[in-house]
Amino acid sequence: MLSNIFDQSYTFENSANLNGFYVRKEPEELDMVHMEMDSFDCGISFFEHATSKNQDLFLDYTPYDKSYGVGKPGLAVPEKKAGPDPFSSASFELLNKYGSRCRRLNGEKLSPPNVTRGMSIDMIIQLAAEKFISSSSQTSYELSMLSHPYPTPILCHSDDDSESVRLVQNLLSCAEKVDRRRYEQARLLLLECERITSPQGSTVQRLVFYFTEALHEKIDRETGWITPNESRNDPIEIIKHADTTMMVAFHKELPISQITKFSGIQAIVDHIGEGRKVHLIDLEIRTGIHITILMQALASRSSDHPVECLKITAVATTSSSKESLVETGRRLESFAASLALNVSFNVIMVQDMLDLNESQFEIDGDEAVAVYAEYTLTHMIGQTSRLEHLMRVLRGLKNLRVMVVAEVEADCNSPVFVDRFVEALVFYGAFFEMMADSFKNDEKSRYIAESTCFSTAIRNMVATEGDERKIRHVRMPVWRSFFERVGFRQTELSMSSVYQANLVPKNFASGNSFTFDEDGKSLIIGWKGTPLSSLSAWN
């Protein structure tokens, strides 16, 4: 069984501490696992053609033997009208917080950048913030808050680094002008940013390009060029209907995608135990790649505890494409047949999430039920009543063993524009840098992802307010408070699940850039110390 990766003889004396999590330290066994995984196209997983007309790719699992918080009553934060006041001391503190985040998470001192690779995005934003503050204030206290242990000439050892710092500094200055409603000054800064940015340039140029677009739209909205009702396409729908080829490339090339999937599915396997009838409820099935991992784990069970059937229920609203869901079901059933695994696929489609009820899931008395929610609950933060209703329906399901939740780990739900802007800049800066490292050989997929999903999210997060702001990421403490309030209790991620998370990055060239931390019983996955995702289990 998958859950037997750590046997009963495990002791912490023979372990290594990785950022607060313990993993078994058995070199011979781990070397064997790595050699086995090296035979695949993508480290611990590989994509092989499915027997479907679309020839979509599936992820294959190889088993081995052993802040701004929850309002009352909801998650959404009441909007505040942004005033004309300049950046407050709290905004300086926010910039300072990110200036030391990487060092805090890893317990490391800041070191000079690698000359051959240049400065990291995190360091560029830190230095740009320092320069922005120094140009905005003569207060020595504010300047000392962001001071670096290395002088600027050492940090900016190339013209590209210097240009990147200037770009981000101009972007911060522009955000300040917008916050003060000095729109003409802001437009001049935006024109300067546009002159040297591009959606296909360097990582910093791409990042600044999309934030520049977002600030342009915010100015247009606040000056009446765009009315509140004159909105672009719903960003959530754009993300949900992302190109399938791009989504498969994401799963294949982005380590963080595989980390959450392998670790999350492992948590499900751990909690369903030896149940012979398994019922997986998926709140955002998309391509269904993650379910192939579960299928292989169940198919690899010993003959003493075989799985009689796996029932998959996909939950969706009528805004989703039923044809796409049905096709996903066909591919999954075809994949299951190749494993000799008995699988049934059902779709619950409701016009409104408030219409969902327990009887629609058709749960048998002897089924072990698990819920998988990957990057989907965040889309409902602005619809608190629907999110609460969904949670209460799930909590009421009989035989529910676990609900596994993977979410964005960022605080982009502040009603204060400046705070939200800085949070988004740091988060997407790290994500864009991770994309650059992961998609070195697939520029097309990188460009499509950045120019559709990410640009739409950035624009919505920065430019809109009130009900129009659909993208509202919050951190784990906020989710924890919410889940506990609606009756869920957090449970520990198993050592097997944490082991899976630590194993995935080892199969990628950028693996050393991923960091792991814990927030209570949750796993926090980061890029060079900047948190990007969280993984947690609830029952």
C-alpha positions in Angstrom: 0.0 0.0 0.0 1.0 3.6 -0.6 0.6 4.4 3.0 3.2 1.8 4.0 6.1 4.0 2.7 7.0 4.5 6.3 6.8 1.2 8.3 6.2 0.8 12.0 9.9 0.7 12.8 10.3 4.4 11.8 12.1 6.5 14.3 12.9 10.2 14.4 16.5 9.4 15.3 17.0 8.2 11.7 15.5 11.3 10.1 16.4 14.6 8.5 14.6 17.8 9.3 13.5 19.7 6.2 12.1 23.1 7.1 10.2 21.7 10.1 9.1 18.4 8.5 10.7 15.1 9.1 11.4 12.6 6.3 13.0 9.2 6.6 16.7 9.2 5.9 17.5 5.9 4.3 20.0 6.5 1.5 19.9 3.1 0.0 16.1 3.0 -0.2 15.9 6.5 -1.5 18.5 5.9 -4.2 16.4 3.0 -5.4 13.3 5.1 -5.6 15.2 7.8 -7.6 16.6 5.3 -10.0 13.1 3.9 -10.6 11.8 7.4 -11.2 14.5 8.4 -13.6 13.1 6.1 -16.2 10.1 8.4 -16.6 9.9 11.4 -18.8 9.0 13.8 -15.9 10.8 12.6 -12.7 8.4 10.8 -10.4 5.7 11.0 -13.0 5.4 10.6 -16.8 2.7 11.5 -19.3 1.6 8.8 -21.7 -1.0 8.9 -24.4 -4.5 8.0 -23.3 -6.7 5.8 -25.4 -9.0 8.7 -26.5 -9.6 10.5 -29.7 -7.9 13.6 -28.3 -4.8 11.7 -27.3 -4.6 13.8 -24.1 -1.8 13.0 -21.7 -2.1 11.5 -18.3 0.1 11.6 -15.3 1.4 8.2 -14.2 2.0 7.3 -10.5 4.6 4.7 -9.7 3.8 3.1 -6.3 6.6 2.0 -4.0 6.3 -0.1 -0.9 7.3 1.7 2.0 -4.2 39.0 7.9 -7.2 39.9 6.3 -9.5 37.4 7.7 -12.8 35.9 7.9 -15.5 38.5 8.3 -18.5 37.6 10.3 -20.3 35.8 8.9 -17.9 35.3 5.9 -14.5 35.4 4.3 -15.2 38.5 2.2 -13.8 41.8 3.5 -16.0 44.8 3.3 -14.8 47.3 0.7 -13.3 50.6 1.8 -13.1 53.6 -0.5 -9.5 54.3 -1.3 -8.6 57.7 0.0 -6.2 60.3 -1.5 -3.7 59.8 1.4 -0.1 58.9 0.4 1.6 55.6 1.3 1.3 55.2 5.0 3.9 53.8 7.4 1.9 50.6 7.3 2.7 50.4 3.6 6.4 50.8 4.3 6.1 48.0 6.8 4.4 45.8 4.2 7.4 46.3 1.9 9.8 45.6 4.7 8.0 42.4 5.5 8.7 41.1 2.1 12.3 42.3 2.3 13.1 39.6 4.8 10.5 36.9 4.0 13.0 34.6 2.3 15.4 34.8 5.1 12.7 34.2 7.7 11.3 31.1 6.0 14.7 29.4 5.4 16.5 30.7 8.5 19.3 31.9 6.1 21.2 35.1 5.8 20.9 37.1 2.6 23.8 36.4 0.3 25.0 38.2 -2.8 23.4 37.2 -6.1 25.0 34.6 -8.4 26.9 36.6 -10.9 26.1 34.1 -13.7 22.4 34.2 -13.1 21.8 37.7 -11.9 19.5 38.8 -9.2 16.4 37.0 -8.1 12.9 38.6 -8.5 12.7 38.7 -4.7 15.9 40.7 -4.4 15.0 43.0 -7.3 11.7 43.9 -5.5 13.5 44.4 -2.2 16.0 46.7 -3.8 13.4 48.6 -5.8 11.3 49.0 -2.7 14.3 50.4 -0.9 15.0 52.9 -3.7 11.4 53.8 -3.9 11.2 54.6 -0.2 14.5 56.5 -0.2 13.1 58.7 -3.1 9.8 59.2 -1.3 11.0 59.9 2.2 13.9 61.5 4.1 13.0 59.7 7.3 16.0 57.6 8.4 13.8 55.2 10.2 11.9 54.3 7.0 15.2 53.9 5.1 16.7 51.6 7.7 13.7 49.3 7.5 14.7 48.0 4.1 18.5 48.4 4.2 20.5 45.5 2.7 23.7 44.0 4.1 25.2 44.6 0.6 25.5 47.9 -1.2 23.7 48.6 -4.4 26.8 48.3 -6.7 27.3 44.7 -5.4 23.7 43.7 -5.9 23.3 45.3 -9.4 26.3 43.9 -11.1 24.8 44.2 -14.6 22.8 46.6 -16.7 19.9 44.2 -16.9 19.7 44.1 -13.1 19.8 47.9 -12.9 17.1 48.2 -15.5 14.9 45.6 -13.6 15.3 47.5 -10.4 14.3 50.8 -12.1 11.3 49.1 -13.7 9.9 47.8 -10.4 10.7 51.1 -8.7 8.8 53.0 -11.4 5.9 50.5 -10.9 5.8 51.2 -7.2 5.9 54.9 -7.8 3.0 54.6 -10.2 1.0 52.6 -7.7 1.6 55.4 -5.2 0.4 58.0 -7.7 -2.7 56.0 -8.4 -3.4 55.7 -4.7 -3.0 59.5 -4.4 -5.2 59.9 -7.5 -2.5 61.7 -9.3 -3.5 60.1 -12.5 -1.6 62.2 -15.0 1.7 61.6 -13.2 0.8 57.9 -13.0 0.2 57.8 -16.8 3.6 59.3 -17.5 5.3 56.6 -15.4 3.2 53.9 -17.1 4.4 55.2 -20.5 8.0 54.9 -19.3 7.3 51.3 -18.1 5.6 50.4 -21.4 8.6 51.6 -23.4 10.9 48.9 -22.0 8.5 46.1 -21.1 7.1 43.2 -23.2 4.9 40.1 -22.6 7.8 38.2 -24.2 10.8 39.9 -22.6 12.7 39.1 -19.4 10.9 37.8 -16.4 10.8 41.3 -14.8 9.7 42.9 -18.1 6.8 40.5 -18.3 5.8 41.0 -14.7 5.9 44.8 -15.0 4.1 44.7 -18.4 1.0 43.0 -16.9 1.0 45.1 -13.8 1.2 48.2 -16.0 -1.8 47.0 -17.9 -3.7 46.6 -14.7 -2.8 50.1 -13.5 -3.9 51.5 -16.8 -7.3 49.9 -16.4 -7.6 51.1 -12.8 -7.0 54.6 -13.8 -9.5 54.3 -16.7 -12.1 53.0 -14.2 -11.5 55.7 -11.7 -11.5 58.5 -14.3 -14.7 57.2 -15.9 -13.3 55.8 -19.2 -14.4 52.4 -18.1 -17.7 52.2 -16.2 -18.2 49.6 -13.4 -20.6 47.6 -15.6 -18.2 47.7 -18.6 -16.1 44.8 -17.4 -13.9 42.4 -19.2 -14.6 38.7 -19.3 -15.0 37.0 -15.9 -11.4 36.1 -14.8 -12.6 33.0 -13.0 -14.3 31.7 -16.1 -11.1 32.4 -18.2 -9.0 30.4 -15.6 -11.5 27.5 -15.5 -11.7 27.2 -19.3 -7.9 27.5 -19.8 -6.5 25.7 -22.8 -6.2 21.9 -22.2 -2.8 21.7 -23.8 -1.5 24.5 -21.6 -2.9 22.8 -18.5 -1.2 19.5 -19.3 2.1 21.4 -19.9 1.5 23.0 -16.4 1.2 19.5 -14.8 4.2 18.2 -16.6 6.6 21.1 -16.3 5.7 22.9 -13.1 7.0 21.1 -10.0 4.6 22.9 -7.7 1.7 21.4 -9.7 3.0 17.9 -9.1 3.9 18.6 -5.5 0.3 19.5 -4.6 -1.1 16.6 -6.6 1.1 13.8 -5.3 1.1 15.0 -1.7 -2.7 15.7 -1.8 -3.6 12.3 -3.3 -1.3 10.6 -0.8 -3.3 12.2 1.9 -6.5 10.8 0.4 -5.1 7.3 0.2 -3.9 7.5 3.8 -7.4 8.4 5.0 -9.5 6.0 3.0 -7.4 3.2 4.5 -8.4 -0.2 3.3 -11.9 0.8 2.1 -12.9 -1.3 -0.9 -15.4 1.1 -2.2 -14.0 4.6 -2.7 -15.9 7.7 -3.7 -13.9 10.7 -4.7 -15.8 14.0 -4.9 -13.8 16.6 -7.0 -14.8 20.2 -6.9 -12.7 21.3 -9.9 -11.8 18.3 -12.0 -10.4 20.1 -15.0 -8.3 17.5 -17.0 -8.5 14.9 -14.3 -4.8 14.3 -14.3 -4.5 14.1 -10.6 -7.1 11.3 -10.5 -4.8 9.1 -12.5 -2.4 9.2 -9.6 -5.2 7.9 -7.3 -6.2 5.2 -9.7 -2.7 3.8 -9.9 -2.3 3.9 -6.1 -5.6 2.0 -5.7 -4.7 -0.4 -8.5 -1.4 -1.2 -6.8 -3.0 -2.4 -3.6 -2.2 -6.0 -2.5 -4.6 -8.7 -3.3 -5.6 -8.9 0.3 -7.4 -5.5 0.1 -8.4 -4.9 -3.5 -10.6 -2.0 -4.5 -13.9 -3.1 -5.7 -14.8 0.2 -7.3 -13.9 3.8 -7.5 -16.7 6.3 -8.0 -15.8 9.7 -9.2 -18.2 12.6 -8.8 -17.4 15.9 -10.4 -19.2 19.0 -9.1 -19.7 22.0 -11.4 -22.1 24.8 -12.1 -23.8 25.3 -15.5 -21.2 27.8 -16.4 -18.9 24.9 -17.0 -18.9 22.9 -20.2 -20.7 19.6 -19.7 -19.2 18.2 -22.9 -15.7 18.9 -21.5 -16.6 17.1 -18.2 -18.0 14.1 -20.0 -14.9 13.9 -22.2 -12.8 14.0 -19.1 -14.9 11.2 -17.7 -14.4 9.1 -20.8 -10.6 9.5 -20.7 -10.5 8.6 -17.0 -12.6 5.5 -17.6 -10.4 4.5 -20.4 -7.3 4.9 -18.3 -8.9 2.9 -15.5 -9.6 0.1 -17.9 -5.9 -0.2 -18.7 -5.4 -0.8 -14.9 -8.3 -3.2 -14.7 -9.9 -0.9 -12.1 -13.6 -0.6 -11.9 -14.5 3.1 -12.2 -17.8 5.0 -12.6 -17.9 8.7 -13.4 -20.7 11.1 -12.5 -21.3 14.8 -12.9 -23.4 16.9 -10.6 -24.2 20.1 -12.4 -26.2 22.9 -10.7 -27.1 26.3 -11.9 -26.2 27.8 -8.5 -24.0 26.3 -5.8 -26.9 27.1 -3.4 -28.9 24.4 -5.2 -26.4 21.6 -4.2 -27.7 19.1 -1.7 -26.4 15.9 -0.1 -28.8 13.5 -1.8 -27.3 14.4 -5.3 -24.1 12.5 -4.4 -25.8 9.1 -4.1 -23.4 7.8 -1.5 -23.6 4.1 -0.5 -23.4 3.1 3.1 -20.1 1.3 2.7 -18.2 3.9 0.6 -15.1 5.6 1.9 -15.7 9.3 0.8 -13.0 11.8 0.1 -13.2 15.4 -1.2 -10.5 17.0 -3.4 -10.5 20.8 -3.8 -7.5 22.1 -5.7 -7.3 25.9 -6.3 -11.1 26.2 -6.5 -12.5 27.4 -3.1 -10.6 30.7 -3.5 -12.9 31.6 -6.4 -15.9 31.6 -4.0 -14.5 33.9 -1.4 -16.5 36.8 -2.9 -19.6 34.6 -2.6 -19.6 33.7 1.0 -23.1 32.3 1.3 -22.3 29.9 -1.5 -19.0 28.8 -0.1 -20.6 28.3 3.3 -23.4 26.3 1.8 -21.0 24.1 -0.1 -19.0 23.4 3.0 -22.1 22.5 5.1 -23.3 20.1 2.4 -19.9 18.4 2.3 -19.7 18.2 6.1 -23.0 16.5 6.1 -22.0 13.7 3.8 -21.9 10.3 5.4 -18.6 8.4 5.5 -16.6 11.5 4.8 -13.0 10.5 5.6 -11.1 13.6 4.5 -11.3 16.8 2.5 -7.9 17.7 0.9 -7.5 21.4 0.0 -4.8 23.0 -2.1 -4.9 26.8 -2.3 -2.9 29.8 -3.3 -0.9 31.1 -0.2 -1.2 34.8 -0.6 -3.0 37.7 1.0 -4.6 39.5 -1.9 -8.0 40.2 -0.4 -7.2 43.5 1.3 -9.6 46.4 0.8 -6.5 48.7 0.8 -5.3 49.1 -2.8 -1.6 49.6 -1.9 -1.4 46.5 0.3 -3.1 44.4 -2.3 -0.8 45.7 -5.0 2.4 44.9 -3.1 1.1 41.4 -2.1 0.2 40.6 -5.7 3.5 41.9 -7.0 5.6 39.8 -4.7 3.4 36.7 -5.3 3.4 36.9 -9.1 7.0 37.9 -9.1 7.9 34.6 -7.5 5.5 32.7 -9.7 6.8 34.3 -13.0 10.3 33.5 -12.0 9.3 29.9 -11.3 7.6 29.8 -14.7 10.7 31.0 -16.4 12.8 28.3 -14.8 10.2 25.6 -15.5 9.3 26.5 -19.1 12.7 27.1 -20.6 11.9 24.7 -23.4 8.2 25.6 -23.8 8.0 29.3 -24.4 4.6 28.9 -26.1 2.8 27.4 -23.0 4.5 30.0 -20.8 3.3 32.9 -22.9 -0.2 31.5 -23.2 -0.5 31.1 -19.4 0.9 34.5 -18.6 -1.1 36.4 -21.2 -4.4 34.7 -20.3 -4.8 33.3 -16.8 -2.2 35.4 -15.0 -2.7 38.7 -16.7 -6.5 38.4 -16.2 -6.0 37.6 -12.5 -3.5 40.5 -12.0 -5.8 42.9 -13.8 -8.8 41.9 -11.7 -6.9 42.0 -8.5 -5.4 45.4 -9.1 -7.9 47.3 -11.1 -11.3 46.4 -9.7 -13.1 46.8 -6.4 -16.3 45.5 -4.8 -18.2 42.7 -6.5 -16.2 43.0 -9.7 -13.1 41.8 -7.8 -13.3 38.1 -8.2 -9.7 37.1 -7.4 -9.4 37.2 -3.6 -6.6 35.0 -2.3 -6.2 34.6 1.4 -3.6 32.8 3.6 -4.0 29.5 5.6 -4.9 31.2 8.9 -7.9 32.7 7.2 -8.9 29.4 5.7 -8.4 27.6 9.0 -10.7 30.0 10.8 -13.3 29.6 8.2 -13.2 25.8 8.0 -13.4 25.5 11.8 -16.3 27.9 11.9 -18.3 25.7 9.5 -17.6 22.6 11.4 -14.4 21.0 10.0 -11.4 20.0 12.0 -7.9 20.0 10.6 -5.9 16.8 10.6 -2.2 16.1 10.3 -0.7 15.4 6.9 0.9 12.0 7.1 4.7 11.5 6.9 4.0 9.7 3.6 2.3 12.8 2.2 5.1 15.1 3.3 7.6 12.6 1.8 5.9 12.9 -1.5 6.1 16.7 -1.4 9.8 16.6 -0.6 10.5 14.0 -3.3 9.0 15.8 -6.3 11.4 18.7 -6.6 14.4 16.4 -6.7 13.4 15.4 -10.2 13.6 19.0 -11.6 16.6 21.2 -12.3 15.0 24.0 -10.3 14.2 21.7 -7.4 16.5 23.4 -4.9 14.6 26.6 -5.3 11.5 25.1 -3.7 11.0 25.6 0.1 8.7 23.9 2.5 7.3 25.3 5.8 4.5 24.5 8.1 1.6 26.5 9.3 0.0 24.5 12.1 -0.8 21.2 10.4 -0.6 22.6 6.9 2.2 22.3 4.4 3.3 25.6 2.8 5.1 25.3 -0.5 7.3 28.2 -1.6 9.7 29.4 -4.3 13.0 30.7 -2.8 11.1 31.4 0.4 8.1 33.2 -1.0 4.9 31.2 -0.1 2.9 30.1 -3.2 0.6 27.3 -2.2 -0.8 25.5 0.9 -1.9 22.0 1.3 -4.2 20.9 4.2 -6.5 18.0 5.2 -9.8 18.3 7.0 -12.5 16.0 8.4 
